[in-house]
């Protein structure tokens, strides 16, 4: 996978490390009974004996730098997911405002105007 660690670039975060799924963090595999003095141990090929691996982003081919909503994601994919989540929340607010306009009588005009203004302000911040 492409390395996303930029070294000197402070905007690029270090890759996320997770427990190696192959050796479960041990860094090696043992063949035979653990109490057997003749049992052989081999270094895990997946993590090179470190016990930790860098997961790949679940949306692209980069190294993951964070978890968002249960997924391993690179920085750009995580930002896109957060933007989509914010858009979904704003859509729910809009539905609630529409319901209030239709069902609350008499409509609380000041409240609705304030809510619409706040919603437009939030949409502008999300788009930026």
C-alpha positions in Angstrom: 0.0 0.0 0.0 1.2 3.6 -0.6 2.8 5.1 2.4 0.8 8.1 3.7 3.4 9.1 6.3 4.8 12.4 5.1 7.7 12.5 7.6 8.4 16.3 7.9 4.9 17.3 6.7 2.8 18.1 9.9 -0.5 17.9 7.9 0.0 14.2 7.2 -0.7 11.9 10.1 1.1 8.7 11.0 -0.6 5.5 9.8 -3.0 3.8 12.2 -1.6 0.6 13.9 -3.8 -2.3 14.8 -3.1 -5.7 16.3 -1.9 -8.2 13.6 -4.9 -10.4 12.7 -2.6 -13.2 11.7 -0.6 -13.7 14.9 -3.0 -11.8 17.1 -0.2 -9.4 18.3 2.3 -12.1 19.4 4.7 -11.4 16.5 5.3 -15.1 16.0 3.7 -18.4 15.3 4.4 -21.5 17.4 4.0 -24.9 15.9 3.5 -27.6 18.5 2.4 -27.4 22.1 3.5 -24.3 24.0 5.1 -26.4 26.8 7.0 -28.6 24.4 10.7 -27.6 24.5 11.1 -28.8 20.9 8.3 -26.6 19.6 9.3 -24.3 16.8 8.5 -20.6 16.7 8.5 -18.6 13.5 8.3 -14.9 13.0 4.9 -13.7 11.6 5.2 -12.8 7.9 2.2 -10.4 8.0 3.6 -8.0 10.7 7.4 -9.0 10.4 7.3 -9.9 14.1 6.1 -6.5 15.3 2.6 -7.7 16.4 1.0 -4.7 14.7 0.1 -3.8 11.1 -1.2 -0.8 9.3 -4.7 -1.5 7.9 -5.6 -0.3 4.4 -8.2 2.3 3.9 -11.6 0.7 3.2 -12.4 3.2 0.4 -9.1 3.5 -1.5 -5.6 1.9 -1.6 -3.9 4.2 1.0 -2.8 3.4 4.5 -5.5 4.1 7.2 -4.8 6.9 9.6 -8.0 6.8 11.7 -11.2 4.9 12.4 -14.5 6.5 11.5 -17.9 4.9 11.9 -16.2 1.5 12.4 -14.1 1.7 9.2 -10.4 2.1 8.7 -9.9 5.3 6.6 -7.2 7.5 5.2 -7.4 11.2 6.0 -9.1 12.2 2.7 -11.7 9.4 2.8 -12.4 10.2 6.5 -13.0 13.9 5.7 -15.4 12.8 3.0 -17.3 10.5 5.3 -17.5 13.2 8.0 -18.9 15.6 5.3 -21.5 13.0 4.2 -22.5 12.4 7.8 -22.9 16.2 8.4 -25.0 16.5 5.2 -27.3 13.6 6.5 -27.8 15.4 9.8 -28.6 18.6 8.0 -31.2 16.8 5.9 -32.8 15.4 9.0 -33.1 18.9 10.4 -34.6 20.1 7.2 -37.3 17.3 7.4 -38.0 18.3 11.0 -38.5 22.0 10.0 -40.8 21.0 7.2 -42.9 18.9 9.6 -43.0 21.9 12.0 -44.3 24.2 9.2 -47.1 21.8 8.4 -48.2 20.6 11.8 -47.6 23.3 14.3 -50.4 25.8 14.4 -50.1 28.7 14.6 -46.5 28.4 13.2 -43.9 30.0 15.5 -42.6 32.3 12.8 -39.6 33.6 14.8 -38.5 30.0 15.7 -38.8 28.9 12.1 -36.9 31.9 10.7 -34.1 31.4 13.2 -33.9 27.6 12.4 -33.8 28.3 8.6 -31.1 30.9 9.1 -29.1 28.5 11.3 -29.5 25.7 8.8 -28.2 27.9 5.9 -25.3 28.9 8.1 -24.4 25.3 8.9 -24.7 24.3 5.2 -22.3 27.1 4.3 -19.8 25.8 6.9 -20.1 22.2 5.8 -19.5 23.2 2.1 -16.3 25.1 3.0 
